[in-house]
Every structure is written in C-alpha cells, then in structure tokens.
Amino acid sequence: MKQLFLFTIVCLLAGYSSFAQDIITKKDGSVIKARISEVGQTSVKYKYYSNLDGPVFTIGKSDIQMITYQNGEQDVFKTDGQNFSIPEGIMTLDRRTGKVSINGMNIDKQSTYLYFTPEANEMYKSGETISNVGDILLGTGIGFAAGYFLGSVLSGNDQNGGVYAVCAGLVAIGLPLHISGLHKIENAIADYNAKHGYAHYKPEFSFGAQQHGLGLALNF
C-alpha cells in the first residue's frame, strides 16, 4: 500500500513537471514556450518546451521583453537587458477614465505587456477594443438623439420616432459591449493581482433564503 502511494505521488509530480513551462516574450512581440535552464548576465539559456530532450538555445537579454516563469513570477527587462522592477501594490481600474494604475501610478496602455502575462495582456487588449467600440456606439446614439431633439425643438419641425429608435438601438448595442470590455479588463487585472499575491473578492449583495428566513446577505 505504501509503495502504491509513493508511486502515485511520483506520477503526480511527473505530470505537474511535464505541464510546467516558462514563457519568453521577445521585444518583437513573439513568444517562446520554453524550459529555462540559466539566466546569465547578458543571455538566457533554454530548451523548447515542445522538445525538452533537444539542444540548448541561447538568446540575448537585450532581445527579451519579459520572462514569465512556471510559478507565475515575472522578470521584465529594459532596453539594455537589465531587470525592470514592477512596483508593488494592487492594480486597479478607474472605470470613469479607463486608466489602469498600481498604487496611484498610471500604466501606459502601450506598456501593459510589461505587467501582464501574454494571455492576460491579450485579454486586456481585447477588452479595451470591445469597450472602445461600445463607447463609440453609446456616444453616437446618445449624442445624435440629443442633437436631433434640440434641432427639432429650435426649428419647430416634427420629430421622427424612427430616428430615436435607431439611436436607442445604438445604445442597446453599445452598452453591453462597454460592460463586456470592462469585464475582460477586470479579469486581466484580477489575474495580475492574483499572481502578485493581491487576490481579493468584491463584496456582493444577495437577497433570498437565508439560514433563518428571507434576508439580505453581504458576501465578501
């Protein structure tokens, strides 16, 4: 029985090891899935994750933008190949301005790849695009409706309900897109916070059956 238990543990560890990989993000945007064996002063040695029995390759640190290790930790490099220190603190999103910041320091939208993993950064970029499209549709719908109403009142012309219907349609499409985009951005931020030890849960209110009857509950 003991031998069977040890064999199971070894198999689990071997299975975990086989899935562990490091991600090298180059400055040109390409990604290398690898198993890094050495990080030197000026270069990094690695094997391709798809061929761990193959040869060892070397890449200059000056060509690397970021390394995401299998445990979630990251090394981000400057242009000269030196490590870039990511500020400590919780990453947050200002829903009003759309700015992402860490402890009040705004992050350049063109440099989000320095902070996010490749997957989270792709999620952030997708969310930003979707949210921007939603904002355009919302602004167009609301702005055109307001302008049409004001113009009709000033000119004394009869108002066309079809115009308002079109504007309402734009708003009806734009609002869900805006919310969906923000949700993707918040998921990317949550991924960053979780990987840096700042995972937290948003308080949520719920109304329904509680232990002693109906009531309002706060989950956090």
Backbone as a chain_set.jsonl record, in Angstrom:
{"seq": "MKQLFLFTIVCLLAGYSSFAQDIITKKDGSVIKARISEVGQTSVKYKYYSNLDGPVFTIGKSDIQMITYQNGEQDVFKTDGQNFSIPEGIMTLDRRTGKVSINGMNIDKQSTYLYFTPEANEMYKSGETISNVGDILLGTGIGFAAGYFLGSVLSGNDQNGGVYAVCAGLVAIGLPLHISGLHKIENAIADYNAKHGYAHYKPEFSFGAQQHGLGLALNF", "coords": {"N": [[0.836, -1.211, 0.0], [1.949, 1.206, 0.804], [3.928, 1.473, -1.115], [2.369, 1.776, -3.388], [1.182, 4.244, -2.831], [3.432, 5.948, -2.837], [4.192, 5.627, -5.481], [2.025, 6.808, -6.768], [2.304, 9.482, -5.929], [4.739, 10.124, -7.155], [4.006, 9.931, -9.832], [2.117, 11.998, -10.01], [3.736, 14.227, -9.479], [5.451, 14.056, -11.637], [3.651, 14.44, -13.694], [2.856, 17.08, -13.172], [5.272, 18.38, -13.57], [5.627, 17.972, -16.27], [3.807, 19.69, -17.384], [4.629, 22.166, -16.63], [5.942, 25.246, -17.656], [8.029, 27.821, -18.997], [7.614, 31.166, -20.152], [8.928, 33.066, -22.672], [8.885, 36.287, -23.673], [9.559, 38.097, -26.44], [11.066, 41.196, -27.625], [10.024, 41.808, -30.082], [7.48, 40.969, -29.918], [6.926, 38.292, -30.302], [6.53, 34.964, -28.932], [8.113, 32.528, -26.9], [7.724, 29.293, -25.873], [9.164, 27.666, -23.3], [11.693, 25.833, -21.406], [13.563, 27.154, -19.102], [16.99, 27.079, -18.405], [19.107, 28.553, -17.489], [19.755, 31.858, -16.401], [21.715, 34.299, -17.322], [24.192, 36.985, -17.093], [24.075, 38.426, -19.495], [22.621, 36.859, -21.221], [20.152, 34.255, -21.864], [19.615, 30.847, -21.319], [17.915, 28.12, -22.749], [15.54, 25.429, -23.4], [13.351, 24.336, -25.969], [9.971, 24.013, -25.084], [8.44, 22.133, -26.344], [10.279, 20.298, -27.079], [11.994, 18.994, -25.026], [14.099, 17.263, -24.811], [15.816, 18.119, -26.652], [18.35, 20.334, -28.147], [20.161, 22.942, -26.322], [19.335, 26.318, -26.39], [20.392, 29.741, -26.858], [19.602, 33.058, -25.995], [19.924, 36.55, -26.279], [19.635, 38.835, -23.562], [18.988, 41.378, -24.241], [17.221, 41.103, -26.274], [14.969, 40.274, -25.117], [11.814, 40.942, -23.745], [10.244, 40.188, -21.582], [10.111, 37.623, -19.077], [8.069, 35.033, -18.113], [7.776, 32.963, -15.522], [7.25, 29.464, -14.66], [5.998, 29.382, -12.186], [4.522, 31.649, -12.111], [5.82, 34.013, -11.494], [7.511, 36.998, -12.666], [10.017, 38.396, -14.796], [10.92, 41.441, -16.001], [12.453, 43.231, -18.599], [14.556, 46.024, -19.345], [15.518, 48.171, -22.123], [18.277, 47.868, -22.262], [18.621, 45.352, -21.318], [18.633, 45.01, -18.61], [17.032, 44.145, -15.518], [13.676, 45.159, -14.978], [11.974, 46.776, -12.47], [8.904, 45.956, -11.192], [6.419, 47.935, -9.754], [5.229, 47.564, -6.377], [2.026, 46.592, -5.152], [-1.604, 46.8, -5.366], [-3.225, 46.36, -8.442], [-5.447, 48.485, -10.103], [-8.544, 49.555, -11.668], [-9.783, 52.503, -13.036], [-12.949, 53.097, -13.598], [-14.217, 55.307, -14.67], [-12.344, 56.827, -16.128], [-10.973, 54.854, -17.407], [-8.368, 54.248, -16.883], [-5.576, 52.294, -15.885], [-3.879, 51.474, -12.931], [-1.196, 51.217, -10.495], [-0.994, 51.477, -7.173], [-1.629, 54.215, -7.485], [0.044, 54.951, -9.568], [-0.155, 55.521, -12.892], [-0.492, 53.278, -15.626], [1.003, 53.015, -18.743], [-0.887, 52.45, -21.613], [0.304, 51.304, -23.793], [2.251, 49.809, -22.723], [1.383, 47.654, -21.304], [2.072, 45.002, -21.593], [4.335, 44.711, -20.143], [3.563, 44.17, -17.622], [1.411, 42.335, -17.531], [0.785, 38.799, -18.029], [1.323, 37.055, -21.163], [-1.173, 35.94, -21.947], [-3.025, 37.278, -20.278], [-2.524, 39.886, -21.083], [-3.38, 39.821, -23.712], [-6.068, 39.431, -23.217], [-6.625, 41.84, -21.928], [-6.139, 43.737, -24.002], [-8.061, 42.931, -25.849], [-10.381, 43.423, -24.361], [-10.175, 46.19, -24.07], [-10.466, 47.065, -26.715], [-13.087, 46.16, -27.329], [-14.533, 47.573, -25.393], [-14.018, 50.217, -26.189], [-15.279, 50.302, -28.702], [-17.89, 49.943, -27.846], [-18.183, 52.316, -26.367], [-18.055, 54.22, -28.414], [-20.37, 53.639, -29.884], [-22.293, 54.101, -27.905], [-21.848, 56.846, -27.355], [-22.392, 57.923, -29.866], [-25.104, 57.228, -30.268], [-26.434, 58.456, -28.036], [-25.558, 61.105, -28.277], [-26.389, 61.845, -30.89], [-29.155, 61.583, -30.635], [-29.715, 63.527, -28.71], [-28.842, 65.805, -30.087], [-30.541, 65.757, -32.304], [-33.038, 66.067, -31.068], [-32.766, 68.646, -29.908], [-32.315, 70.171, -32.217], [-34.738, 69.782, -33.566], [-36.553, 71.0, -31.82], [-35.695, 73.678, -31.827], [-35.988, 74.338, -34.489], [-38.62, 73.871, -34.888], [-39.673, 71.725, -36.23], [-41.449, 68.629, -36.857], [-40.844, 65.744, -34.89], [-39.151, 62.738, -35.7], [-39.929, 59.507, -34.92], [-38.535, 57.288, -35.742], [-35.866, 58.014, -35.883], [-35.114, 58.225, -33.212], [-35.456, 55.582, -32.53], [-33.398, 54.323, -33.915], [-31.212, 55.491, -32.632], [-31.636, 54.521, -30.053], [-31.202, 51.852, -30.571], [-28.45, 51.843, -31.135], [-27.466, 52.514, -28.636], [-28.384, 50.321, -27.185], [-26.813, 48.315, -28.231], [-24.243, 49.265, -27.784], [-23.947, 49.565, -24.958], [-23.907, 46.881, -23.729], [-21.541, 45.982, -24.979], [-19.652, 47.759, -23.96], [-19.742, 47.078, -21.219], [-18.997, 44.375, -21.353], [-16.397, 44.615, -22.361], [-15.12, 45.992, -20.243], [-15.326, 44.024, -18.335], [-13.561, 42.057, -19.289], [-11.147, 43.476, -19.078], [-11.045, 43.813, -16.309], [-10.8, 41.152, -15.548], [-8.248, 40.583, -16.519], [-6.77, 42.271, -14.874], [-7.385, 41.136, -12.408], [-6.084, 38.718, -12.718], [-3.421, 39.578, -12.732], [-3.228, 40.654, -10.102], [-3.735, 38.348, -8.585], [-1.517, 36.751, -9.218], [0.454, 38.203, -8.04], [-0.015, 38.105, -5.399], [-2.169, 39.593, -4.449], [-4.806, 38.885, -4.496], [-8.283, 39.327, -4.296], [-11.711, 39.533, -3.26], [-14.699, 40.877, -4.547], [-17.179, 42.561, -2.682], [-20.48, 41.298, -2.524], [-23.97, 41.74, -2.78], [-26.803, 39.843, -1.901], [-30.128, 38.704, -2.188], [-32.465, 36.647, -0.674], [-33.311, 33.275, 0.338], [-32.171, 32.774, 3.531], [-30.347, 31.508, 6.411], [-32.162, 31.773, 8.542], [-34.545, 32.429, 7.345], [-35.958, 34.749, 4.916], [-33.781, 37.272, 3.61], [-31.243, 39.862, 3.407], [-28.025, 39.418, 2.254], [-24.505, 39.877, 2.646], [-21.792, 39.103, 0.806], [-18.347, 38.5, 0.973]], "CA": [[0.0, 0.0, 0.0], [2.844, 2.351, 0.876], [4.591, 1.595, -2.415], [1.376, 2.316, -4.315], [1.03, 5.667, -2.51], [4.629, 6.644, -3.323], [4.145, 5.608, -6.941], [1.023, 7.808, -7.166], [2.901, 10.803, -5.72], [5.749, 10.329, -8.203], [3.293, 10.168, -11.098], [1.531, 13.335, -9.955], [4.822, 15.203, -9.618], [5.937, 13.982, -13.022], [2.633, 15.07, -14.531], [2.931, 18.525, -12.968], [6.504, 18.862, -14.194], [5.5, 17.937, -17.726], [2.978, 20.802, -17.83], [5.246, 23.426, -16.243], [6.715, 25.856, -18.729], [8.36, 29.235, -18.892], [7.248, 31.916, -21.353], [9.842, 34.148, -23.022], [8.275, 37.251, -24.593], [10.614, 38.885, -27.071], [10.72, 42.598, -27.875], [9.247, 41.922, -31.317], [6.138, 40.511, -29.646], [6.807, 36.841, -30.415], [6.572, 34.251, -27.656], [8.775, 31.232, -26.909], [7.385, 28.406, -24.766], [10.463, 27.062, -23.048], [12.143, 25.444, -20.07], [14.787, 27.92, -18.931], [17.987, 26.391, -17.587], [20.058, 29.51, -16.903], [19.608, 33.282, -16.701], [23.02, 34.885, -17.067], [24.31, 38.434, -17.079], [23.698, 39.014, -20.778], [21.864, 35.925, -22.052], [19.31, 33.249, -21.22], [19.698, 29.542, -21.968], [16.633, 27.431, -22.636], [15.136, 24.418, -24.363], [11.953, 24.472, -26.371], [9.09, 23.19, -24.268], [7.948, 21.039, -27.182], [11.382, 19.368, -27.342], [12.849, 19.112, -23.839], [15.287, 16.424, -24.992], [16.595, 18.702, -27.734], [19.517, 21.165, -27.804], [20.008, 24.159, -25.528], [19.459, 27.532, -27.187], [20.775, 30.943, -26.119], [19.046, 34.309, -26.511], [20.419, 37.706, -25.557], [18.632, 39.505, -22.732], [18.601, 42.616, -24.921], [16.133, 40.76, -27.192], [13.848, 39.794, -24.312], [10.995, 41.948, -23.062], [9.754, 39.674, -20.299], [10.061, 36.185, -18.844], [7.065, 34.601, -17.149], [8.196, 31.639, -15.087], [6.173, 28.488, -14.466], [5.302, 29.65, -10.927], [3.778, 32.892, -12.249], [6.663, 35.185, -11.293], [7.934, 37.627, -13.916], [11.163, 39.284, -14.923], [10.729, 42.353, -17.118], [13.751, 43.795, -18.917], [14.647, 47.3, -20.048], [16.144, 48.085, -23.435], [19.655, 47.416, -22.13], [18.64, 43.992, -20.823], [18.588, 44.983, -17.155], [15.703, 43.878, -14.979], [12.802, 46.289, -14.696], [11.271, 46.489, -11.231], [7.472, 46.263, -11.199], [6.038, 48.498, -8.448], [4.385, 46.721, -5.55], [0.708, 47.128, -4.847], [-2.754, 46.266, -6.089], [-3.574, 47.007, -9.711], [-6.857, 48.87, -10.099], [-9.088, 50.182, -12.877], [-10.697, 53.62, -12.85], [-13.986, 52.886, -14.607], [-14.615, 56.58, -15.277], [-11.338, 57.247, -17.104], [-10.415, 53.694, -18.092], [-6.934, 54.134, -16.595], [-5.118, 51.223, -15.003], [-2.785, 52.001, -12.116], [-0.7, 50.461, -9.346], [-0.715, 52.436, -6.102], [-1.73, 55.579, -7.984], [0.906, 55.169, -10.727], [-0.847, 55.094, -14.1], [0.264, 52.411, -16.531], [0.839, 53.342, -20.156], [-1.616, 51.381, -22.286], [1.196, 50.658, -24.743], [3.263, 49.045, -21.982], [0.723, 46.686, -20.425], [2.746, 43.706, -21.708], [5.381, 44.667, -19.132], [2.959, 43.804, -16.344], [0.554, 41.174, -17.665], [1.245, 37.637, -18.771], [0.84, 37.175, -22.554], [-2.603, 35.637, -22.033], [-3.765, 38.369, -19.638], [-2.371, 41.09, -21.9], [-4.282, 39.655, -24.855], [-7.41, 39.664, -22.692], [-6.748, 43.283, -21.685], [-6.235, 44.427, -25.288], [-9.374, 42.61, -26.412], [-11.378, 44.154, -23.58], [-10.068, 47.616, -24.372], [-11.044, 47.275, -28.041], [-14.536, 45.983, -27.236], [-15.068, 48.687, -24.607], [-13.941, 51.431, -27.006], [-16.347, 50.223, -29.7], [-19.133, 50.215, -27.117], [-18.228, 53.744, -26.036], [-18.359, 54.965, -29.648], [-21.794, 53.444, -30.183], [-23.055, 54.808, -26.87], [-21.721, 58.286, -27.576], [-23.096, 58.277, -31.109], [-26.539, 57.112, -30.054], [-26.912, 59.486, -27.112], [-25.254, 62.425, -28.826], [-27.23, 62.144, -32.047], [-30.534, 61.753, -30.152], [-29.802, 64.834, -28.064], [-28.728, 66.83, -31.126], [-31.759, 65.747, -33.12], [-34.116, 66.642, -30.26], [-32.547, 70.082, -29.792], [-32.523, 70.774, -33.535], [-36.174, 69.76, -33.883], [-37.215, 71.995, -30.983], [-35.316, 75.024, -32.275], [-36.513, 74.596, -35.835], [-40.071, 73.703, -34.874], [-40.082, 70.599, -37.082], [-41.951, 67.439, -36.179], [-39.793, 64.772, -34.607], [-39.325, 61.412, -36.308], [-39.665, 58.461, -33.94], [-37.573, 56.321, -36.276], [-34.51, 58.464, -35.537], [-34.879, 57.836, -31.822], [-35.354, 54.123, -32.496], [-32.027, 53.998, -34.333], [-30.317, 55.908, -31.542], [-31.824, 53.566, -28.955], [-30.539, 50.621, -30.996], [-27.012, 52.022, -30.953], [-27.21, 52.452, -27.191], [-28.647, 48.951, -26.759], [-25.659, 47.509, -28.639], [-23.017, 49.809, -27.199], [-23.848, 49.358, -23.512], [-23.373, 45.542, -23.411], [-20.149, 45.893, -25.416], [-18.867, 48.505, -22.978], [-19.673, 46.276, -19.994], [-18.222, 43.17, -21.655], [-14.991, 45.014, -22.454], [-14.634, 46.264, -18.892], [-15.217, 42.742, -17.634], [-12.307, 41.444, -19.733], [-10.051, 44.234, -18.477], [-11.017, 43.494, -14.878], [-10.278, 39.791, -15.416], [-6.798, 40.671, -16.696], [-6.243, 42.885, -13.651], [-7.508, 40.129, -11.35], [-5.01, 37.749, -12.955], [-2.184, 40.21, -12.253], [-3.262, 40.741, -8.642], [-3.627, 37.002, -8.024], [-0.152, 36.267, -9.387], [1.346, 39.0, -7.192], [-0.423, 37.956, -4.003], [-3.151, 40.597, -4.049], [-6.139, 38.417, -4.884], [-9.334, 39.726, -3.379], [-13.066, 39.318, -3.762], [-15.586, 42.03, -4.442], [-18.38, 42.283, -1.877], [-21.682, 41.161, -3.322], [-25.217, 41.648, -2.042], [-27.745, 38.873, -2.443], [-31.398, 38.656, -1.455], [-33.107, 35.358, -0.863], [-33.457, 32.425, 1.518], [-31.013, 32.703, 4.409], [-30.447, 30.452, 7.422], [-33.33, 31.963, 9.393], [-35.629, 33.002, 6.568], [-35.56, 35.648, 3.848], [-32.988, 38.39, 4.096], [-30.213, 40.442, 2.555], [-26.722, 38.924, 2.69], [-23.317, 40.502, 2.073], [-20.723, 38.115, 0.637], [-17.047, 39.123, 0.678]], "C": [[0.867, 1.256, 0.0], [3.534, 2.585, -0.463], [3.649, 2.188, -3.452], [1.19, 3.807, -4.094], [2.213, 6.466, -3.047], [4.63, 6.712, -4.84], [3.17, 6.662, -7.456], [1.574, 9.217, -7.028], [3.9, 11.116, -6.813], [5.081, 10.638, -9.53], [2.683, 11.564, -11.14], [2.586, 14.403, -10.139], [5.352, 15.219, -11.04], [4.954, 14.656, -13.963], [2.667, 16.573, -14.404], [4.14, 19.093, -13.678], [6.37, 18.938, -15.7], [4.676, 19.104, -18.249], [3.61, 22.155, -17.51], [6.082, 23.971, -17.391], [6.974, 27.312, -18.423], [8.009, 29.898, -20.221], [8.244, 33.061, -21.548], [9.145, 35.041, -24.041], [9.374, 38.152, -25.143], [10.129, 40.309, -27.347], [9.929, 42.783, -29.168], [7.831, 41.393, -31.155], [5.953, 39.01, -29.737], [7.041, 36.178, -29.064], [7.252, 32.895, -27.843], [8.33, 30.46, -25.669], [8.598, 27.536, -24.494], [10.581, 26.496, -21.647], [13.511, 26.096, -19.892], [15.731, 27.189, -17.987], [18.95, 27.357, -16.916], [19.724, 30.929, -17.356], [20.917, 33.951, -16.311], [23.005, 36.4, -17.061], [23.791, 39.064, -18.362], [22.825, 38.105, -21.635], [21.063, 34.946, -21.199], [19.412, 31.957, -22.022], [18.402, 28.79, -21.717], [16.522, 26.289, -23.639], [13.686, 24.681, -24.741], [11.09, 23.507, -25.571], [8.577, 21.978, -25.04], [9.029, 20.005, -27.475], [12.402, 19.461, -26.205], [14.1, 18.245, -23.915], [16.204, 16.977, -26.078], [17.743, 19.573, -27.242], [19.153, 22.383, -26.961], [20.243, 25.363, -26.433], [19.822, 28.705, -26.274], [20.176, 32.169, -26.79], [19.549, 35.457, -25.65], [19.313, 38.381, -24.761], [18.163, 40.805, -23.368], [17.463, 42.379, -25.908], [14.868, 40.35, -26.457], [13.129, 40.967, -23.664], [10.603, 41.475, -21.67], [9.86, 38.159, -20.266], [9.004, 35.925, -17.788], [7.389, 33.164, -16.771], [6.988, 30.762, -14.769], [5.394, 28.716, -13.183], [4.531, 30.966, -10.947], [4.597, 34.148, -12.035], [7.177, 35.702, -12.64], [9.234, 38.401, -13.742], [10.928, 40.131, -16.161], [12.038, 43.101, -17.341], [13.638, 45.13, -19.64], [15.332, 47.084, -21.391], [17.566, 47.536, -23.345], [19.76, 46.02, -21.537], [18.613, 43.884, -19.32], [17.156, 44.771, -16.68], [14.952, 45.162, -14.664], [11.95, 45.938, -13.485], [9.811, 46.93, -11.34], [7.08, 46.795, -9.829], [5.103, 47.565, -7.689], [3.04, 47.397, -5.294], [-0.367, 46.506, -5.711], [-2.997, 47.06, -7.366], [-5.071, 47.276, -9.721], [-7.242, 49.516, -11.426], [-10.018, 51.306, -12.48], [-11.747, 53.529, -13.958], [-14.365, 54.176, -15.329], [-13.647, 56.993, -16.379], [-10.761, 56.089, -17.905], [-8.942, 53.481, -17.824], [-6.666, 53.001, -15.622], [-3.91, 51.739, -14.231], [-2.402, 51.032, -11.018], [-0.279, 51.476, -8.298], [-0.678, 53.875, -6.61], [-0.852, 55.884, -9.182], [0.211, 54.618, -11.966], [0.082, 54.292, -15.0], [-0.037, 52.802, -17.971], [0.173, 52.169, -20.866], [-0.752, 50.648, -23.309], [2.223, 49.767, -24.053], [2.633, 48.006, -21.064], [1.4, 45.323, -20.472], [3.888, 43.577, -20.712], [4.861, 44.134, -17.803], [2.14, 42.516, -16.431], [1.301, 40.0, -18.284], [0.741, 37.787, -20.21], [-0.661, 36.931, -22.693], [-3.441, 36.771, -21.441], [-3.671, 39.647, -20.468], [-3.272, 41.016, -23.135], [-5.727, 39.903, -24.428], [-7.645, 41.154, -22.468], [-6.956, 44.032, -23.005], [-7.591, 44.175, -25.941], [-10.47, 43.382, -25.692], [-11.368, 45.633, -23.889], [-10.708, 47.932, -25.72], [-12.562, 47.197, -27.999], [-15.17, 47.155, -26.49], [-15.072, 49.979, -25.414], [-15.033, 51.456, -28.081], [-17.693, 50.523, -29.036], [-19.287, 51.683, -26.778], [-18.603, 54.592, -27.253], [-19.842, 54.86, -29.986], [-22.672, 54.172, -29.171], [-23.041, 56.313, -27.115], [-22.473, 58.747, -28.81], [-24.599, 58.271, -30.904], [-27.082, 58.224, -29.182], [-26.713, 60.889, -27.693], [-26.161, 62.801, -29.99], [-28.679, 62.367, -31.621], [-30.708, 63.125, -29.523], [-29.743, 65.957, -29.093], [-29.979, 66.922, -31.985], [-32.925, 66.389, -32.364], [-33.982, 68.156, -30.182], [-32.796, 70.785, -31.121], [-33.992, 70.837, -33.906], [-36.925, 70.818, -33.099], [-36.932, 73.4, -31.49], [-35.915, 75.357, -33.636], [-38.029, 74.481, -35.905], [-40.561, 72.575, -35.749], [-40.604, 69.441, -36.225], [-40.813, 66.431, -36.008], [-40.159, 63.408, -35.171], [-38.951, 60.338, -35.291], [-38.655, 57.442, -34.411], [-36.136, 56.692, -35.939], [-34.168, 58.042, -34.122], [-34.727, 56.316, -31.68], [-33.948, 53.668, -32.889], [-31.038, 54.332, -33.235], [-30.408, 54.942, -30.358], [-31.153, 52.231, -29.288], [-29.029, 50.687, -30.808], [-26.627, 51.913, -29.474], [-27.366, 51.02, -26.69], [-27.502, 48.012, -27.146], [-24.395, 47.961, -27.908], [-22.845, 49.517, -25.722], [-23.344, 47.962, -23.144], [-21.914, 45.375, -23.84], [-19.231, 46.586, -24.42], [-18.675, 47.677, -21.701], [-18.824, 45.022, -20.207], [-16.73, 43.481, -21.732], [-14.38, 45.283, -21.093], [-14.44, 44.978, -18.106], [-13.923, 42.022, -18.016], [-11.106, 42.15, -19.102], [-9.92, 43.893, -16.998], [-10.506, 42.079, -14.636], [-8.765, 39.77, -15.579], [-6.135, 41.255, -15.451], [-6.298, 41.902, -12.49], [-6.418, 39.073, -11.488], [-3.68, 38.297, -12.444], [-2.145, 40.214, -10.724], [-3.1, 39.378, -7.987], [-2.197, 36.488, -8.091], [0.851, 37.037, -8.527], [0.887, 39.016, -5.733], [-1.425, 38.972, -3.511], [-4.563, 40.189, -4.442], [-7.15, 38.855, -3.833], [-10.688, 39.523, -4.044], [-13.897, 40.578, -3.565], [-16.78, 41.663, -3.569], [-19.608, 42.256, -2.776], [-22.9, 41.053, -2.403], [-26.111, 40.606, -2.72], [-28.985, 38.844, -1.551], [-32.064, 37.317, -1.722], [-33.197, 34.606, 0.441], [-32.141, 32.365, 2.283], [-31.258, 31.632, 5.467], [-31.729, 30.545, 8.246], [-34.478, 32.633, 8.651], [-35.11, 33.874, 5.442], [-34.756, 36.807, 4.421], [-31.969, 38.823, 3.064], [-28.859, 40.015, 3.107], [-25.617, 39.654, 1.945], [-22.229, 39.448, 2.033], [-19.433, 38.819, 0.269], [-15.924, 38.165, 1.02]], "O": [[0.578, 2.232, -0.693], [3.708, 3.723, -0.898], [4.057, 2.995, -4.288], [1.055, 4.563, -5.056], [2.032, 7.53, -3.64], [5.018, 7.724, -5.423], [3.442, 7.332, -8.452], [1.348, 10.061, -7.896], [3.923, 12.226, -7.345], [5.537, 11.509, -10.271], [2.723, 12.235, -12.171], [2.372, 15.374, -10.864], [5.665, 16.28, -11.581], [5.346, 15.349, -14.902], [2.525, 17.283, -15.399], [4.065, 20.146, -14.311], [6.915, 19.837, -16.34], [4.81, 19.483, -19.413], [3.188, 23.179, -18.048], [6.839, 23.233, -18.021], [6.228, 27.951, -17.682], [8.095, 29.276, -21.279], [8.38, 33.924, -20.681], [8.846, 34.601, -25.152], [10.031, 38.877, -24.396], [8.93, 40.587, -27.307], [9.242, 43.791, -29.338], [7.061, 41.361, -32.115], [4.927, 38.492, -29.297], [7.665, 36.752, -28.172], [6.997, 32.197, -28.824], [8.534, 30.917, -24.545], [9.016, 26.759, -25.352], [9.69, 26.657, -20.813], [14.501, 25.641, -20.466], [15.333, 26.739, -16.912], [19.546, 27.028, -15.89], [19.447, 31.173, -18.531], [21.2, 34.149, -15.129], [21.944, 37.024, -17.028], [23.145, 40.111, -18.328], [22.334, 38.536, -22.678], [21.268, 34.827, -19.991], [19.309, 31.967, -23.248], [17.858, 28.817, -20.613], [17.298, 26.193, -24.59], [12.899, 25.183, -23.939], [11.434, 22.337, -25.403], [8.314, 20.926, -24.457], [8.745, 18.955, -28.05], [13.52, 19.941, -26.393], [15.055, 18.464, -23.17], [17.238, 16.387, -26.389], [18.075, 19.555, -26.057], [17.994, 22.795, -26.899], [21.237, 25.417, -27.158], [19.586, 28.66, -25.067], [20.235, 32.305, -28.012], [19.593, 35.344, -24.425], [18.181, 38.487, -25.233], [17.068, 41.284, -23.072], [16.807, 43.328, -26.337], [13.828, 40.11, -27.071], [13.756, 41.867, -23.106], [10.622, 42.242, -20.708], [9.719, 37.492, -21.291], [9.03, 36.514, -16.708], [7.29, 32.258, -17.599], [5.864, 31.245, -14.628], [4.242, 28.292, -13.084], [3.951, 31.363, -9.937], [4.136, 35.244, -12.353], [7.268, 34.958, -13.616], [9.506, 38.975, -12.688], [10.756, 39.595, -17.256], [12.665, 43.555, -16.384], [12.733, 45.336, -20.448], [15.68, 45.96, -21.751], [18.014, 46.823, -24.242], [20.865, 45.543, -21.276], [18.574, 42.775, -18.788], [16.198, 45.162, -17.347], [15.523, 46.125, -14.15], [11.276, 44.908, -13.48], [9.515, 48.106, -11.549], [7.385, 46.155, -8.824], [4.288, 46.863, -8.288], [2.947, 48.623, -5.229], [-0.081, 45.779, -6.663], [-2.975, 48.291, -7.356], [-5.868, 46.399, -9.387], [-6.39, 49.959, -12.196], [-10.937, 51.107, -11.686], [-11.467, 53.845, -15.114], [-14.79, 54.135, -16.483], [-14.069, 57.454, -17.439], [-10.139, 56.294, -18.947], [-8.316, 52.632, -18.457], [-7.415, 52.778, -14.671], [-3.021, 52.368, -14.807], [-3.172, 50.143, -10.655], [0.667, 52.238, -8.498], [0.188, 54.658, -6.221], [-0.971, 56.959, -9.768], [0.007, 53.41, -12.087], [1.271, 54.585, -15.12], [-1.198, 52.906, -18.366], [0.614, 51.027, -20.736], [-1.038, 49.502, -23.656], [2.977, 49.054, -24.715], [3.287, 47.525, -20.138], [1.32, 44.561, -19.508], [4.366, 42.472, -20.455], [5.641, 43.695, -16.958], [2.171, 41.698, -15.512], [2.309, 40.176, -18.969], [-0.177, 38.57, -20.456], [-1.341, 37.619, -23.454], [-4.445, 37.177, -22.026], [-4.636, 40.408, -20.545], [-3.853, 42.018, -23.552], [-6.511, 40.501, -25.165], [-8.718, 41.676, -22.774], [-7.853, 44.869, -23.109], [-8.194, 45.083, -26.512], [-11.374, 43.93, -26.323], [-12.422, 46.266, -23.964], [-11.407, 48.935, -25.861], [-13.25, 48.052, -28.558], [-16.211, 47.67, -26.899], [-16.025, 50.755, -25.335], [-15.636, 52.498, -28.339], [-18.522, 51.252, -29.581], [-20.38, 52.241, -26.884], [-19.365, 55.553, -27.144], [-20.488, 55.851, -30.327], [-23.674, 54.786, -29.537], [-24.082, 56.97, -27.086], [-23.105, 59.803, -28.817], [-25.292, 59.201, -31.318], [-28.071, 58.868, -29.532], [-27.596, 61.742, -27.606], [-26.643, 63.931, -30.073], [-29.362, 63.232, -32.17], [-31.704, 63.808, -29.758], [-30.484, 66.935, -29.001], [-30.423, 68.011, -32.349], [-33.702, 67.153, -32.936], [-34.962, 68.877, -30.366], [-33.405, 71.854, -31.162], [-34.449, 71.82, -34.489], [-37.827, 71.466, -33.63], [-37.843, 74.224, -31.572], [-36.296, 76.496, -33.905], [-38.65, 74.937, -36.865], [-41.763, 72.472, -35.994], [-40.255, 69.295, -35.054], [-39.943, 66.293, -36.868], [-41.313, 62.982, -35.126], [-37.803, 60.262, -34.851], [-37.989, 56.798, -33.6], [-35.289, 55.822, -35.734], [-33.067, 57.559, -33.858], [-33.979, 55.828, -30.833], [-33.383, 52.757, -32.285], [-30.134, 53.551, -32.941], [-29.4, 54.593, -29.744], [-30.606, 51.564, -28.409], [-28.403, 49.718, -30.378], [-25.615, 51.312, -29.115], [-26.576, 50.558, -25.867], [-27.254, 47.022, -26.458], [-23.586, 47.142, -27.473], [-21.733, 49.25, -25.267], [-22.434, 47.85, -22.322], [-21.136, 44.711, -23.155], [-18.168, 46.069, -24.077], [-17.566, 47.593, -21.173], [-18.028, 44.651, -19.345], [-15.901, 42.717, -21.236], [-13.259, 44.857, -20.813], [-13.508, 44.857, -17.312], [-13.263, 41.44, -17.156], [-10.164, 41.5, -18.647], [-8.812, 43.705, -16.495], [-9.848, 41.826, -13.627], [-8.071, 39.037, -14.875], [-5.076, 40.795, -15.026], [-5.372, 41.837, -11.682], [-5.888, 38.589, -10.488], [-2.908, 37.582, -11.806], [-1.144, 39.823, -10.125], [-2.422, 39.247, -6.968], [-1.711, 35.864, -7.147], [1.97, 36.573, -8.312], [1.343, 39.836, -4.936], [-1.539, 39.205, -2.307], [-5.416, 41.041, -4.691], [-6.897, 38.761, -2.632], [-10.774, 39.361, -5.262], [-13.799, 41.251, -2.539], [-17.334, 40.572, -3.703], [-19.755, 43.086, -3.673], [-22.864, 40.365, -1.383], [-26.161, 40.509, -3.946], [-28.895, 38.945, -0.328], [-32.206, 36.907, -2.874], [-33.165, 35.2, 1.518], [-31.117, 31.952, 1.738], [-32.268, 30.928, 5.42], [-32.315, 29.524, 8.607], [-35.292, 33.327, 9.259], [-33.948, 33.757, 5.051], [-34.996, 37.267, 5.537], [-31.85, 38.231, 1.992], [-28.573, 40.222, 4.286], [-25.762, 40.005, 0.774], [-21.789, 38.953, 3.071], [-19.415, 39.644, -0.644], [-14.753, 38.499, 0.845]]}, "num_chains": 1, "name": "protein.A"}
